[in-house]
Amino acid sequence: MATQQRTADYLLEQATGAGAVSTKPMFGEYGVYVDGKMIGSICDDQLYVKPTAPGRRHTGPVSEAPPYPGAKPHLLIEADRWDDVEWLGVLLRVTAAELPKPKPRKPKQRT
């Protein structure tokens, strides 16, 4: 089941305290980015956040599950937690702070 656009839009509204948050469509689902770093994804209308030590401390005990078959387990953030704008913003910020900057893309060579 693909994620609905309104789910991604709602998450963006709720995550305003995290900095420059954006989503990008990916195979019927969405990647979630903070300041250009991919910090998780929205799959089947559920939020999966990459596990980091500060993120785990902030969330406390939460379920972990892979967002799609073959993926590493991520923190599964229940939809009712999205309503706490401050809590969600902190989670996304601390997760992004722990992740490395994305590698620059090599320009495509023309043949």
N, C-alpha and C positions, 0 to 999 in steps of 0.2 A: 504494500500500500504506500503510495507516494504521500509526502508531506504536503499539506494544503498551504497555499500562499498566505492565507490569513494567520496561520500558526507562526510563520516566520515574521510576518508584520507585527504580531502581538509581542513576540520576543524582543524585537527591535525597540518597540515602545517601552517595554519594561526595563531594558538594559541601558537606558540613557546615562546612568551614573557610572558606566564602565569605561567611558572614553569614546573613541571612534569605533563603534560597533557596526558591522555590516554582515550581510549574508550573501552567499553566491549560490545559484542553483547548480546542483551536481547530480546528474542521473536521477532526477525526480525527487531528490532530497536537497538539503542545504548545508553548506559549510558555514560555520560561524567564525567571524574574524574580529579581533580587537587590535586596533592600531596596526593592521596589516598582517597579524599573526593568526594562523588558524588555531583556534582554541577548542574546537569541538564541532559538532554537527547536530542537525535536527533531522531525525530519521523516523518515519512513521509517526509524525507529530509528537515526538519525544525529544528532549534535550539531552545530549551526551556531551560531557566535558572531559577533555584530556585530563588524566589523573596527575596531579602534582602534590608535593608534600603540603604546601600552603593551602591548596584547594581542599585536600582531605581534612586538614585541621579546621578549615572554615565550615565545611559541610557537616562535619561529624559523621556518624554512621549513615551511609547511603548505599543503595544497591549499585553494583557494578555489572555492566553487560556490554557486549560488543554492539556497536551501532548497526553493523551489517555483517553477514557471514564472512569469516576470515579475518575480521578486525580484532585488534587488541581491546580488552575491556576498558571502558570509559566510565566515569561517574554518571549515573543515570539520575537526572534532576527531575523530580516529580513536578507536574504542572502546577500544583498548588503552591509550590515554593517560588514560582515565577512572579506571583503577586506581591512578594516582598521585594520591592524595587531596590532598596538599599542592600539587602542581603545578596541579591542576584548581581548587582553591580560590583560588590566586593569580590564575589567568587570569580567573575570574569576578569577583573583587574589582576588579582593575585595569580590567577592561572596564566594570563598573558605575560606577566612579569617573569615567570619562571621558564617560559619557553624561549628557544633561540629565535633570533630574527630569521626570516625566510631568506634562502639563498637567492641572489639575483639571477634572473633568467638570462640565458645566453641568447643573443639576437639570432633570429633565423637567417641562415645564409641563402641567398638567392642563387639559383643555378642558371 
